[in-house]
Amino acid sequence: MKKILRLFRPLLKLNIEHPFLVVGFSLILAVLGGYYAIQLKIDTDIANLLPKDNPNVLALEKLKDTVGGETEMQVAIKSPSFEANKRFAEALIPKTLELYYPRYEDTYFSGVEFQRDTESIKNNALYLASEQELDDVIDWLQDEITTAKEDANPFLIDFGDDFEDEEEEVDEDKAAKFQESYEMLVPSEYPVNEDSTIMVVKFYPTGSKSDIKYLEDMFVAYQELIDSLDPASFHPEMEVRFGGRLKRHLEELTSIMDDVIGSFASGISGVIVLVMLYFFVKKYLHYRKGKSEELKHSIWSHVLRIPVPVLIIGLPLVMSLVWTFGLTYFYLGMLNTMTSVLFVILFGLGIDYGIHYYARYIELRSSGYSVEDAIYQTNDKTGEAIFVSAFTTAAALYVLMFADFRGFSEFGFISGTGIILALFAMLYVLPSLLVIFEKFNWVLFSKKEEHHVVQTKRYPLARFTVVLGLTISALVIGFSGSLGFEYNFGKLEPTFPEYEEFRRVAGQVGETSKRNPAYIIADSDEEVEGLVEVLNRKIEADTTSPTVESVEALQDRFPSTEEEENAKLQKIARVRELLQDPVLVNKDDEELDKLRLAAQTKEPLTIDQIPDYLKSRFITKDGEVGRFVIIYPSVGLSDGKKSIAFKDDIGSVELDNGKTYYAGSTSIVAANMLDLMRTESPYMVGATFIIIYLFMLFTFRSFRWSVIAMLPLVVGLLWLFGIMMVFDIQFNFYNLVVLPAILGIGEDSGVHLAHRYREEGRNSMWQVLSSTGQHITMGSVTTMLGFAGLLFTSHPGLQSIGVIAVLGIGMTLLTSLTFLPALIQWLEDKNWIRF
């Protein structure tokens, strides 16, 4: 490391001889970096956290290209009067479609879904029933006929009540399935709830949901439109809500932006105040130790200079941050949910190096060194420890770039680059600021410090502290099996009251158990049928842990060959025949009345006779009938384990001819992401440990010292796990990404203490703690404050990052100030320390 520092010696000399040139050039680069940094947007699409060549991601992209993946905007109209709701909707629709957006030179919306043409399908509903549904209807009718005849037979003695109960349950299940299928094929003419007091209209935007400016302008314009129509003039009790998931998407983005800004403000302000107070006290105490005749400045002169340390440390740090995010713009172009908070985190990380550098510079200047000599000495002594610490942290973070999970890889690139640039700014921009501020007498020192005899002092209770630390660590390892992982995605997402209220109202319209489907796009009609057959076989075979409720395809409902048409017409004729049975023909039953109408088809239908509301799910953006297979889950996909099970079942489907298709959906992608994170995390953490240890070995050139410097990190991490187990804090796919970062950050304290101890020599640990111990405490506390801003965000996932980071860094600091000094003292007592 010393050789590398000597290599950059001319740059340090340039800092001292031409400070204004260095600062001016750095500021120009910062302005350029800042220009591109402010153009970064936050991408909340989880599909973009997986590799672009992931089969399920490609399937999702194909689905979006074929069908269009944009979310519609919903308008919920609520009043006691159906007619009033209808009149308002009919007045709203044309005005909505006329809303003009000058920025696009186009209208805000391209289409609407409202009134359904259901009359034409009521007499032909069974023609669009699947083969399985037709078979179920025939079985149900036959069972109804058999049951009715048995009930009418006075001589029949029933000896099987239990068996009869089971048969009735089966019949009821078949009737319920028919009812659900019928309601899907023949819904109400208008999208209303059961008592027709709520009506929902869907509009399709022309803009992308990733265009935040478009969404903001659209919702403002739409609110003005709603107000201009005056819903109360249609009915005094009318309420109109709009947005749905599209508005929630905007709220989530703005919420994250607000959280980032808020956490930045709170975290940074805390760091700034702490740094100012610390260096004010430290510098003033050093100043007062000088000879009385040299103390020319009053305390007010020092008070006026309180902001100076923040400027000296903060300017290079801010420069490094804008350089980092300027490079990020060119390399990645976007931030994701996990990397959106890195500005705050890097501020807390990068300021450590400035604190160590400036604190050592103050000590040297207070000891009588000149400005130039103090800079060179600080660079040679503390600079080496800073260099080792920063490169170790950066290397540990760069390891994440090898992960396929882009939440890891992008986090690793940005944070690793930020650390390197912060190191460069502190070593080769900060000295220029020191020279400039010293030139204008804004950094006060007494010329001579009175000499004090350094009293050597043992670290107390060394053996007890080591044994206690190892015992706690052993207990944590013993109970490590209770460490948990949060699989419930719902607990990691923020709640938005406005959206929840909208969903409560609009969700009463068209509520169904069939949600969050996955899609497979086949290459031919024959392969659609093959996929349906394979998936149905899987449903029948999986009786222990089923995850698939049903499979749908238009080709499965709408016959495409003459042979299929004739087969379906024969089954419909069989239904008509059963309905004419004397037992049922005059029976007054709502379900049978629906069937009598639905079974009127005697000639094949054409695709043009199928209503749009039925075809829409299977129609491409080009208006053609697509080859889609829709797979509905039978489990709640907010549970990560169930989501992974659903992905494992249908994520890839192999046809009988050997061809494999991949399912596309946001839920499948989320399950892939979680699965990939679980798989890669142990390797990333293990690789980080190895990188850190290799750097320790390279730095200290000693197996013993590399282990000593690593122990606070290992023990601190185990103590973190112990706290997590005690307070039931779980890992999740947000905070797991920060674990390698904690490893990189946590070794910083051990490196600085070990370096300073080796520099000062035997029996110096108490003296090292009084100097370097203060510095690492300040460095760790400022980093913790940077992360602590996340504790006050409204996003549970971001909050969890703050919790794990603060606890993790806090524990590594605690072990560095207690366990490491005690270990060194104990080894020193046994004469096992080697220099």
Secondary structure as UniProt FT lines:
FT   HELIX           2..7
FT   HELIX           9..17
FT   HELIX           19..37
FT   TURN            38..39
FT   STRAND          41..43
FT   HELIX           46..49
FT   TURN            52..53
FT   HELIX           55..66
FT   STRAND          73..78
FT   HELIX           82..98
FT   STRAND          100..101
FT   TURN            102..105
FT   STRAND          106..107
FT   STRAND          109..113
FT   HELIX           119..122
FT   TURN            123..124
FT   HELIX           125..128
FT   HELIX           131..152
FT   TURN            154..155
FT   HELIX           161..185
FT   TURN            194..195
FT   STRAND          198..205
FT   TURN            209..210
FT   HELIX           212..229
FT   HELIX           231..233
FT   TURN            236..237
FT   STRAND          239..243
FT   HELIX           245..288
FT   HELIX           292..294
FT   HELIX           299..304
FT   TURN            305..307
FT   HELIX           308..331
FT   STRAND          334..336
FT   TURN            337..338
FT   HELIX           339..341
FT   HELIX           342..366
FT   TURN            367..368
FT   HELIX           371..380
FT   HELIX           382..398
FT   HELIX           399..402
FT   HELIX           406..428
FT   HELIX           430..439
FT   TURN            440..441
FT   TURN            460..461
FT   HELIX           462..478
FT   HELIX           480..482
FT   HELIX           489..492
FT   HELIX           497..506
FT   TURN            507..508
FT   STRAND          518..521
FT   HELIX           525..541
FT   STRAND          548..552
FT   HELIX           554..557
FT   HELIX           562..579
FT   TURN            582..586
FT   HELIX           590..598
FT   HELIX           607..609
FT   HELIX           612..615
FT   HELIX           616..618
FT   TURN            621..622
FT   STRAND          628..633
FT   TURN            637..638
FT   HELIX           640..650
FT   STRAND          652..654
FT   TURN            656..657
FT   STRAND          660..662
FT   HELIX           666..700
FT   HELIX           703..726
FT   TURN            727..728
FT   TURN            733..734
FT   HELIX           735..738
FT   HELIX           739..760
FT   TURN            762..763
FT   HELIX           765..768
FT   HELIX           769..773
FT   HELIX           774..788
FT   HELIX           789..792
FT   HELIX           796..817
FT   HELIX           819..829
FT   TURN            830..831
//
